[in-house]
């Protein structure tokens, strides 16, 4: 039986508007303006209106046709589950697929392929080969975000705005991706609630509730709601907590910290502190605007915070779960997927968004790791409207069944639901953006990785000298990305 999801009246209004608007193909619809995420903190219980999203989509009968989805071997369970086994997420994905299969008389068929970072060439070659052969082997593609821009700039995907059965304004599509990656009225990839890996990859600041009480931290949830959860606040609160627990006069993973992080998670501060890589111009394209006084100042502040005291512990690749789970860290950066591990703790924890740069920053801005699945329609499909129908339905039904199941797992602690953290996860999801420069960072010479990696590995207090050596490479690579997309449209 399909689950019902309680949604806010705002979402209901947006949903109805999108259904009646449509597929008119107006310039306004195909060239959405770049918007700023909301600074509100709301939950799904704002109103008691129930919607069945899948039922609101048009009906069709495809007579038992297979829908072949090229996906990563490591994330096949995001796409397809063989049977219900009494496990929350497993069964939610299974029920989602069954609901879509029954509505459209299709068979969801995964095509698992090596496609993680180290095996990306296998995935890219499989898709490229299909497009070159025009064999229609795959109806939908679900690939690793970081390298998907390589395929998109080759012209291996359909323009999603040309597929009438996909409505990218619907609430199950991540508008912070759609709006920031539509280039000259065209978009080749998308992210939404079908991307369970996006939810698991969303970054947050986790805090230990017992240490928050012990060190009189105050109500950090209220700080977020009041707009006072800033970089200064994080730094000042974390400075209250540090200790040489084992008494060896060294600060190692066995000691007590106010803040633990790693180089991957440090990169996220660029996004949360509202430092964009690109800006939409009047022609519907993008200008490169990353470097300036603000990013230099942020770098200097972070360098001082990370290295001048004993309250911060940094590890290269570890997510520091051992330290946090041992109650030896007040704050920890992590993705929401970490909640399943952290639920093994005896102590309760809470979830917060990354902080704003300062109180004058209007909105919290959230970020997701680049290993999530981004969806596309291969240019070799024989029936793009069929592919669009099933992709739209999978995302709609994911919002109905899979995402509520994820909330249940993420928010249950000691037998109770953390309603404050629910509001925080809603905020994180509602304010996530995917800057065009970030989505294409790999094809722009590792642009996004530059900040965090330079901080942690370079031990250099000045960003300027390091950036000057890389700037020409970044700009040249960025221009080549735009040129590649322009060639596709010619």
Secondary structure, 3 states (H helix, E strand, C coil): CCCCEEECHHHHHHHHHHHHHCCCCCHHHHCCCCCCCCCCCCCCCCCCEEECHHHHCCCCCCCCEEEEEEEEHHHHHHHCCCCCCCCHHHHHHHHHHHHHHHHHCEEEEEEEECCCHHHHHHHHHHHHHHHHHCCCCCCEEEEEHHHHHHHHCCCCECCHHHCCCCCCCCCCECHHHHHHHCECCECCCECECCCHHHHHHEEEEEEEHHHHHHCCCCCHHHHHHCCCCEHHHHHHHHCCCEECCCCCCCCCCCCEEEEEEEHHHHCHHHHHCCCCCEEECCCCCEEECCCCHHHHHHHHHHHHHHHCCCCEEEECCCCCHHHHHCCCEEEEEEEHHHHHHHCCCCCCEEEECCCECCCCCCCCCECECCCCEEEECECCCCCHHHHHHHHHHHHHHHHHHHHHHHHHHHHEECCEECHHHHHHHHHHHHCECCCHHHHCCHHHCCCCHHHHHHHHHHCCCCHHHHHHHHHHHHHHHHHHHHHHHHHHHC
